[in-house]
């Protein structure tokens, strides 16, 4: 998708910026930036319900206190599912016999907050919460046709994680997090329906 290509370009630019940073410097004082690869596992979904590593997360925050950060985030996730050949009753005497590829694309964005511990150590754990909006697109591909519906919903995502800085005085390290996300998106494609989206997943990336 075009959106994922744009976000990957942003990620590449951010990585180059991080590599060029001097030892103790930050892009902005009293801040952090994370760029993560993301794996998402749908929970109780009836549409595109297979785990997928087609995701990334971008976020940053400002230390309003030595322990609390607040800032923006944006991420994306695509989950896929293959549907064997079947006949769908479309109503009004119409039917469709085909195999399908289902895709669920999500683009949540908004505000993230964290409470951080041990901010001067190598391992810096935290608990966080993301709040915002979620754009989702449900797509069914069959033959050369794409049928889809797009929706908007409210997004909520608690997470726990740790930033690892091998040299605490050098603000460039690794990031690992576990997250759960819930959004209020709902929609219909062909004879398939979706009511709310629940995900569980992991993020692994860099932090600076």
C-alpha positions in Angstrom: 0.0 0.0 0.0 1.2 3.5 -0.7 0.8 4.5 3.0 3.2 1.8 4.2 5.8 2.9 1.5 5.6 6.5 2.8 6.1 5.4 6.4 9.0 3.1 5.5 10.7 6.1 3.9 10.2 8.1 7.1 11.7 5.3 9.1 14.7 5.1 6.8 15.3 8.9 7.2 15.0 8.6 10.9 17.5 5.8 11.1 20.0 7.8 9.1 19.4 10.8 11.4 20.1 8.5 14.5 23.3 7.1 13.0 24.6 10.7 12.4 23.9 11.9 15.9 26.9 12.6 18.2 27.5 10.5 21.3 25.5 12.4 24.0 23.3 14.4 21.7 19.5 14.1 21.2 17.4 15.4 18.3 15.6 17.5 20.9 16.6 17.8 24.6 14.6 15.7 27.2 12.9 13.6 24.5 12.8 10.1 23.1 12.0 8.7 19.7 11.2 5.0 18.9 11.1 3.3 15.5 9.7 -0.2 15.7 8.9 -3.3 13.6 5.6 -4.5 14.8 3.9 -8.0 14.8 0.1 -8.0 15.3 -2.1 -10.9 16.3 -5.9 -10.4 15.9 -8.0 -11.6 18.9 -11.4 -13.0 18.2 -11.5 -11.5 14.7 -13.7 -12.9 11.9 -11.9 -11.0 9.1 -8.2 -11.3 8.2 -7.4 -13.1 11.5 -3.9 -14.3 10.9 -0.8 -13.0 12.8 1.3 -10.7 10.6 4.6 -8.9 10.8 3.5 -6.3 8.2 3.6 -3.4 10.7 5.6 -0.5 12.1 5.3 2.0 14.9 6.7 5.5 15.2 6.5 7.6 18.3 8.2 10.3 20.4 7.7 11.9 23.7 8.9 14.8 25.9 9.8 14.3 29.6 7.4 16.6 31.3 8.9 15.2 34.6 11.9 12.9 35.1 9.5 9.9 34.9 6.5 10.9 32.7 6.6 11.4 28.9 3.9 12.6 26.6 4.0 12.8 22.8 2.5 11.8 19.4 2.5 8.3 17.7 1.5 6.8 14.4 1.6 3.1 13.4 0.3 0.8 10.7 -0.6 -2.9 10.6 -1.8 -5.2 7.8 -3.2 -8.6 8.5 -4.1 -11.1 5.7 -6.2 -14.3 5.4 -6.7 -16.7 2.4 -10.3 -17.9 1.9 -10.8 -21.1 0.0 -13.2 -21.2 -3.0 -16.8 -20.9 -1.9 -20.2 -19.6 -3.0 -21.4 -16.4 -1.3 -25.1 -15.5 -1.3 -25.2 -11.8 -2.0 -29.0 -11.5 -1.7 -31.5 -10.5 -4.4 -30.9 -13.8 -6.2 -27.2 -13.0 -6.7 -24.3 -15.3 -5.8 -20.5 -15.3 -6.2 -18.3 -18.3 -6.4 -14.6 -17.6 -5.9 -11.5 -17.8 -3.6 -10.5 -14.7 -1.9 -7.6 -12.9 -0.1 -8.8 -10.8 2.8 -6.7 -7.8 4.1 -7.3 -5.6 7.1 -5.2 -2.5 7.1 -5.0 -0.3 10.2 -3.5 3.2 10.7 -3.9 4.4 14.3 -2.5 7.8 15.4 -2.8 10.1 18.4 -1.2 10.7 21.8 1.0 8.4 23.8 1.9 8.7 27.5 4.4 6.7 29.6 5.6 6.3 33.1 9.3 5.4 33.1 11.5 3.8 35.7 15.3 3.7 36.1 15.9 6.4 33.5 19.6 6.5 34.2 20.2 2.8 33.9 21.0 0.4 31.0 17.5 -1.1 31.2 14.7 1.5 31.4 11.2 -0.2 31.8 7.9 1.7 31.3 4.2 1.3 31.2 2.3 3.3 28.6 -1.0 4.1 27.0 -1.9 5.3 23.5 -5.1 7.1 22.7 -6.4 8.4 19.4 -8.2 7.6 16.1 -7.9 4.5 13.9 -8.4 4.3 10.2 -9.2 0.8 9.0 -9.7 -0.7 5.5 -11.4 -4.1 5.0 -10.5 -5.5 1.6 -11.5 -8.6 -0.3 -9.5 -9.5 -3.4 -10.9 -11.9 -5.9 -10.1 -12.4 -9.6 -8.7 -9.0 -10.5 -11.3 -7.2 -8.3 -10.8 -5.4 -5.0 -13.9 -4.8 -2.9 -13.4 -2.8 0.3 -14.9 -0.5 2.9 -13.1 2.0 5.1 -14.0 3.0 8.6 -12.9 5.3 11.4 -12.9 4.5 15.1 -11.6 5.4 18.6 -8.3 3.7 19.5 -6.9 2.6 22.9 -3.7 0.7 23.4 -1.9 -0.1 26.7 1.6 -1.4 26.6 4.6 -2.4 28.7 8.2 -2.3 27.5 11.8 -1.6 28.1 14.4 0.6 26.4 17.9 -0.7 26.5 20.9 1.6 26.3 24.2 -0.3 26.4 25.8 3.0 27.3 23.4 5.1 29.3 25.4 8.3 28.4 24.9 7.5 24.7 21.3 8.0 23.7 21.0 5.2 21.1 19.7 1.8 22.0 17.0 -0.9 21.5 13.3 -1.0 22.3 11.0 -4.0 23.1 7.3 -3.8 24.0 4.2 -5.9 24.4 0.9 -4.2 23.5 -2.8 -4.7 23.3 -5.0 -2.5 21.2 -8.8 -2.0 20.9 -10.6 0.2 18.4 -14.3 0.8 17.7 -14.1 0.3 13.9 -16.9 -1.7 12.3 -17.8 -2.5 8.7 -19.0 -5.0 6.1 -17.5 -6.4 2.9 -19.5 -8.9 0.8 -21.1 -11.2 3.4 -18.4 -10.5 6.0 -18.8 -8.2 9.0 -16.4 -6.7 11.5 -17.4 -5.2 14.8 -14.5 -3.7 16.8 -10.8 -4.7 16.3 -8.7 -6.3 19.1 -5.0 -7.0 18.7 -2.1 -8.3 20.7 1.4 -7.9 19.6 5.1 -7.1 20.0 7.3 -4.2 18.9 11.1 -4.4 18.5 13.1 -1.5 17.3 15.5 1.3 18.1 15.3 4.1 20.6 17.1 7.4 20.7 
